[in-house]
Amino acid sequence: MKKIGFLSFGHWHPSPQSGTRSGRDALVQSIELAVAGEEIGLDGAYFRVHHFARQLASPFPLLAAIGARTNRIEIGTGVIDMRYENPLYMAEDAAAADLISAHAGGEGRLQLGLSRGSPETALNGAHAFGFVPPEGRTDADMARAKTQLFRNAIDGAGAAPADPKMTGSSGLLPIQPQAPGLADRIWWGAGTRATAVWAAEQGMNLMSSTLLTEDTGVPFDELQAEQIALYREAWAKAGWEREPRVSVSRSVLPITTDEDRGYFGERSEEDQVGILDGARSRFGRSYVGEPDRIAAELAQDAAVQAADTVLVTVPNQLGVAFNTRMLKTIVRDIRPALS
């Protein structure tokens, strides 16, 4: 059975029309939706990370809280912008959240999607956090270097020299705590075919969203399926021993009530092509309509069929009850078509 989870951006806005009016609402409702998702049979609760915006930002307190309240569901990010992160502090936070999620026994349930970042509201926002790439290097270079340091740290590599006066040795000390298995649960959010190949060469799982920052003229699902095929080919060529995981995101909006129709009935269902951050980009379509129609269409989506995990984006500002009902429809009436 293909895994299916939700992906929330955690939008909030202090307006009467919003069901999520504050940062507190966004965080508490995210926990409540993850708990409800586990109860209705979802496999994952994932959250997008944005800075300088009315959306979810620092992810680890939220992930730890969800881990403590649930027992089975995977808990992840899609994605963390590595330009903003202190890799060693992040490694400590990630290990702590993962260990908390393992309270029921076994390995933790953290699935961390990382990336070099995307266009944002802040101009050079990571620079305000104190992270500026060295001369001659780009923000993307900095994000990838931080990712490698983070991965080394959660894999147990020494990160700081010991003080012989305190420890009696002069070796390198790893971060603590360590979380068994977390190193194999790191994903890279790839926006192109080339970055997917790079992720495979690095030994990271692949996370691909509803946006690719390239366009060859073919439908989005076919371009994304090509990205996945190139990733799997590069993974095999690299000789990694474990099987990688691949996730794709989709906007799936089943209409079963007049309320649903009022919100989503007029939404476009075609791919969109535009310029994003200076690159011609292709945005995937939304799947809107009766559940059986959506199920049939997703069964023909080449990238959905090629992936092992599908993340459906949720309109979180409509509230926990609305989204739980929508996700229950997806699990019951649409999920069978994804297998």
C-alpha positions as CSV (number, residue, x, y, z in Angstrom):
1,M,0.0,0.0,0.0
2,K,1.4,3.4,-1.0
3,K,1.9,5.7,2.0
4,I,-0.3,8.8,2.2
5,G,0.1,11.9,4.4
6,F,-0.9,15.5,4.6
7,L,1.3,18.5,4.0
8,S,0.4,21.8,5.8
9,F,1.9,25.2,5.3
10,G,0.4,26.3,8.6
11,H,-1.0,29.6,7.2
12,W,-2.6,31.9,9.7
13,H,-4.2,35.3,9.4
14,P,-6.0,37.5,11.9
15,S,-9.2,37.9,9.8
16,P,-12.8,36.9,10.6
17,Q,-12.9,34.6,7.6
18,S,-9.9,32.5,8.9
19,G,-10.2,29.5,11.1
20,T,-6.5,29.9,12.0
21,R,-6.1,33.5,13.2
22,S,-2.8,33.4,15.2
23,G,0.5,31.6,15.4
24,R,-0.9,29.7,18.5
25,D,-3.9,28.6,16.4
26,A,-1.6,27.3,13.6
27,L,0.6,25.3,16.0
28,V,-2.2,23.8,18.2
29,Q,-4.4,23.0,15.2
30,S,-1.4,21.3,13.5
31,I,-1.0,19.0,16.5
32,E,-4.8,18.3,16.6
33,L,-4.8,17.5,12.8
34,A,-1.9,15.1,13.2
35,V,-3.6,13.3,16.0
36,A,-6.8,13.1,13.9
37,G,-4.8,11.9,10.9
38,E,-3.4,9.0,12.8
39,E,-6.9,8.0,14.0
40,I,-8.3,7.9,10.5
41,G,-5.4,5.9,9.0
42,L,-3.0,8.4,7.5
43,D,0.6,7.5,7.3
44,G,2.2,10.9,7.7
45,A,1.9,14.5,9.0
46,Y,4.3,16.9,7.2
47,F,4.8,20.6,7.6
48,R,6.3,23.3,5.3
49,V,8.8,25.7,7.0
50,H,8.8,29.4,6.1
51,H,10.4,32.4,7.7
52,F,9.2,36.0,8.0
53,A,5.7,35.0,7.1
54,R,2.4,34.0,8.8
55,Q,3.2,30.4,8.5
56,L,4.9,27.6,10.4
57,A,8.6,28.4,11.0
58,S,10.7,26.7,13.7
59,P,9.6,23.1,13.2
60,F,11.1,21.0,16.0
61,P,8.9,22.1,19.0
62,L,5.9,21.2,16.8
63,L,7.4,17.9,15.7
64,A,8.3,16.9,19.2
65,A,4.8,17.8,20.5
66,I,3.2,15.7,17.7
67,G,5.6,12.8,18.5
68,A,4.5,12.9,22.1
69,R,0.8,12.8,21.2
70,T,0.9,10.1,18.6
71,N,2.2,6.5,18.3
72,R,2.4,5.5,14.7
73,I,2.1,8.3,12.1
74,E,5.3,9.6,10.4
75,I,6.2,13.2,11.3
76,G,8.1,15.2,8.8
77,T,8.9,18.5,7.1
78,G,8.5,19.4,3.5
79,V,10.9,21.2,3.6
80,I,13.3,23.0,5.9
81,D,15.2,25.8,4.3
82,M,18.8,24.9,5.2
83,R,20.1,28.5,4.5
84,Y,18.6,29.5,7.9
85,E,19.9,26.6,10.0
86,N,22.7,26.1,12.5
87,P,23.5,22.5,11.5
88,L,24.8,21.2,14.8
89,Y,22.0,22.8,16.9
90,M,19.6,21.4,14.3
91,A,21.1,18.0,14.7
92,E,20.5,18.1,18.5
93,D,16.9,19.3,18.0
94,A,16.2,16.7,15.4
95,A,17.6,13.8,17.5
96,A,15.5,15.0,20.5
97,A,12.3,15.2,18.5
98,D,13.0,11.8,16.9
99,L,13.6,10.1,20.3
100,I,10.4,11.6,21.7
101,S,8.5,10.2,18.8
102,A,9.9,6.7,19.7
103,H,8.2,6.7,23.1
104,A,6.1,3.7,22.1
105,G,9.2,1.7,21.2
106,G,11.4,1.1,18.2
107,E,13.0,3.8,16.1
108,G,11.8,7.3,15.9
109,R,9.3,8.5,13.2
110,L,10.9,11.7,12.0
111,Q,11.2,12.1,8.2
112,L,13.0,15.4,7.6
113,G,12.8,17.0,4.2
114,L,15.5,19.6,3.5
115,S,16.3,22.0,0.7
116,R,18.4,24.9,-0.4
117,G,15.3,27.1,0.0
118,S,12.8,28.8,-2.4
119,P,11.7,32.4,-3.2
120,E,10.4,34.1,-0.1
121,T,9.0,37.4,1.2
122,A,12.3,38.4,2.9
123,L,15.2,39.8,0.9
124,N,18.2,37.6,1.9
125,G,16.3,36.5,5.0
126,A,19.0,34.0,6.1
127,H,21.5,36.8,6.2
128,A,19.4,38.4,8.9
129,F,19.8,35.2,10.9
130,G,23.6,35.7,10.6
131,F,24.2,33.2,7.8
132,V,26.0,34.8,4.8
133,P,27.8,32.6,2.3
134,P,31.6,33.1,2.0
135,E,32.9,35.2,-0.8
136,G,32.6,33.4,-4.1
137,R,29.9,31.0,-2.8
138,T,26.1,31.2,-3.2
139,D,23.2,30.6,-0.8
140,A,22.7,27.2,-2.5
141,D,26.3,26.3,-1.8
142,M,25.9,27.3,1.8
143,A,22.7,25.3,2.2
144,R,24.3,22.1,0.7
145,A,27.4,22.5,3.0
146,K,25.2,22.9,6.0
147,T,23.2,19.8,5.0
148,Q,26.4,17.7,4.8
149,L,27.5,18.9,8.3
150,F,24.0,18.2,9.7
151,R,24.0,14.7,8.2
152,N,27.5,13.9,9.5
153,A,26.4,15.0,13.0
154,I,23.3,12.8,13.1
155,D,25.4,10.0,11.8
156,G,27.6,10.2,14.8
157,A,30.7,12.0,13.4
158,G,32.8,13.9,15.8
159,A,32.1,17.6,15.6
160,A,34.1,19.4,18.3
161,P,37.5,18.6,19.9
162,A,37.3,17.3,23.5
163,D,38.9,19.2,26.3
164,P,41.5,16.8,27.7
165,K,41.2,18.5,31.1
166,M,37.5,17.5,31.2
167,T,37.5,14.2,29.3
168,G,41.0,12.8,29.6
169,S,41.1,12.5,25.8
170,S,41.6,14.8,22.8
171,G,39.3,13.1,20.2
172,L,36.3,14.7,18.5
173,L,33.0,14.7,20.4
174,P,29.7,13.9,18.5
175,I,26.5,15.8,19.2
176,Q,24.2,14.3,21.8
177,P,21.7,12.7,21.9
178,Q,22.0,10.3,18.9
179,A,18.8,9.0,17.3
180,P,19.2,5.5,15.7
181,G,18.1,5.3,12.1
182,L,17.5,9.1,11.6
183,A,20.3,9.3,9.1
184,D,18.4,7.2,6.7
185,R,15.3,9.3,7.0
186,I,16.6,12.5,5.5
187,W,15.0,13.7,2.2
188,W,16.0,16.4,-0.3
189,G,13.4,18.7,-1.8
190,A,14.5,18.7,-5.5
191,G,13.0,21.2,-7.9
192,T,14.7,19.9,-11.0
193,R,15.9,16.7,-12.6
194,A,19.5,17.6,-12.0
195,T,19.0,18.2,-8.2
196,A,17.2,14.9,-8.0
197,V,20.2,13.2,-9.4
198,W,22.4,15.1,-6.9
199,A,20.2,13.9,-4.0
200,A,20.6,10.3,-5.2
201,E,24.3,10.6,-5.4
202,Q,24.3,12.0,-1.8
203,G,22.2,9.1,-0.5
204,M,19.1,11.1,0.5
205,N,15.5,10.2,-0.2
206,L,13.7,12.3,-2.8
207,M,10.9,14.8,-2.0
208,S,9.3,16.4,-5.1
209,S,6.4,18.9,-4.8
210,T,3.8,20.4,-7.1
211,L,6.4,22.7,-8.6
212,L,9.4,22.1,-10.8
213,T,11.7,25.0,-11.7
214,E,12.1,23.8,-15.3
215,D,9.8,23.0,-18.2
216,T,10.2,20.8,-21.2
217,G,6.6,21.2,-22.5
218,V,5.3,17.9,-21.3
219,P,2.6,17.6,-18.6
220,F,3.8,18.1,-15.1
221,D,3.3,14.5,-14.0
222,E,5.4,13.2,-16.9
223,L,8.2,15.6,-16.2
224,Q,8.1,14.7,-12.5
225,A,8.0,10.9,-13.4
226,E,11.2,11.5,-15.5
227,Q,12.8,13.2,-12.5
228,I,12.0,10.2,-10.4
229,A,13.3,7.8,-13.0
230,L,16.6,9.7,-13.2
231,Y,16.8,9.7,-9.4
232,R,16.4,6.0,-9.2
233,E,18.9,5.4,-11.9
234,A,21.5,7.6,-10.1
235,W,20.7,5.8,-6.8
236,A,21.4,2.4,-8.3
237,K,24.6,3.7,-10.0
238,A,25.8,5.1,-6.7
239,G,25.6,1.6,-5.2
240,W,23.6,2.5,-2.0
241,E,22.5,-0.6,-0.2
242,R,19.1,0.5,1.1
243,E,16.0,1.2,-1.0
244,P,15.3,4.9,-1.3
245,R,12.0,6.5,-0.7
246,V,10.3,9.0,-3.1
247,S,7.4,11.3,-2.2
248,V,5.4,13.6,-4.4
249,S,2.9,16.3,-3.3
250,R,-0.5,16.9,-4.8
251,S,-3.4,19.3,-4.3
252,V,-6.3,16.9,-3.8
253,L,-9.7,18.5,-3.1
254,P,-12.6,16.1,-3.1
255,I,-16.1,17.6,-3.3
256,T,-18.7,15.8,-1.3
257,T,-20.8,18.7,0.1
258,D,-22.1,22.1,-0.9
259,E,-19.5,23.7,1.4
260,D,-16.7,21.9,-0.5
261,R,-18.2,23.1,-3.8
262,G,-18.4,26.7,-2.5
263,Y,-14.7,26.7,-1.6
264,F,-13.2,24.7,-4.5
265,G,-15.7,24.3,-7.3
266,E,-14.2,27.0,-9.6
267,R,-10.5,26.0,-9.1
268,S,-8.4,25.5,-12.2
269,E,-7.4,21.9,-12.9
270,E,-4.7,22.6,-15.5
271,D,-0.9,22.8,-15.2
272,Q,0.4,26.3,-15.0
273,V,3.7,27.6,-16.5
274,G,5.4,30.8,-15.4
275,I,8.6,32.4,-14.4
276,L,9.8,31.8,-10.8
277,D,13.1,33.2,-9.4
278,G,14.2,33.8,-13.0
279,A,13.5,30.3,-14.3
280,R,10.6,29.0,-16.4
281,S,8.7,26.7,-14.1
282,R,5.8,24.3,-14.3
283,F,3.2,24.0,-11.5
284,G,1.2,20.8,-11.2
285,R,-2.6,20.9,-11.5
286,S,-5.1,20.6,-8.7
287,Y,-7.3,17.5,-8.5
288,V,-10.8,18.8,-7.8
289,G,-14.1,16.9,-8.1
290,E,-16.0,13.9,-7.0
291,P,-13.8,11.3,-5.2
292,D,-14.3,8.6,-7.8
293,R,-13.2,11.0,-10.6
294,I,-10.1,12.1,-8.6
295,A,-9.3,8.5,-7.9
296,A,-9.4,7.7,-11.6
297,E,-7.3,10.7,-12.5
298,L,-4.6,10.0,-9.9
299,A,-4.4,6.4,-11.1
300,Q,-3.2,7.9,-14.4
301,D,-0.8,10.3,-12.8
302,A,2.6,9.0,-13.8
303,A,4.6,10.5,-10.9
304,V,2.0,9.5,-8.3
305,Q,2.3,5.9,-9.5
306,A,6.1,6.1,-9.5
307,A,6.3,7.4,-5.9
308,D,6.0,5.4,-2.7
309,T,4.5,8.3,-0.7
310,V,1.9,10.9,-1.6
311,L,1.5,14.1,0.4
312,V,-1.8,15.9,-0.1
313,T,-1.7,19.6,0.8
314,V,-4.4,20.8,3.2
315,P,-6.2,24.2,3.4
316,N,-5.3,24.5,7.0
317,Q,-7.2,27.8,7.5
318,L,-10.5,26.0,7.1
319,G,-9.9,24.3,10.5
320,V,-9.3,20.9,11.9
321,A,-12.8,19.5,11.6
322,F,-13.0,20.4,7.9
323,N,-9.6,19.0,7.0
324,T,-10.2,15.8,9.0
325,R,-13.4,15.2,7.0
326,M,-11.6,15.9,3.8
327,L,-8.7,13.6,4.7
328,K,-11.1,10.8,5.7
329,T,-12.7,11.0,2.3
330,I,-9.2,10.7,0.7
331,V,-8.2,7.7,2.8
332,R,-11.5,5.9,2.2
333,D,-12.4,6.7,-1.4
334,I,-9.2,7.8,-3.2
335,R,-6.3,6.0,-1.5
336,P,-7.1,2.6,-3.1
337,A,-6.4,4.1,-6.5
338,L,-2.9,5.1,-5.5
339,S,-1.8,1.5,-4.8
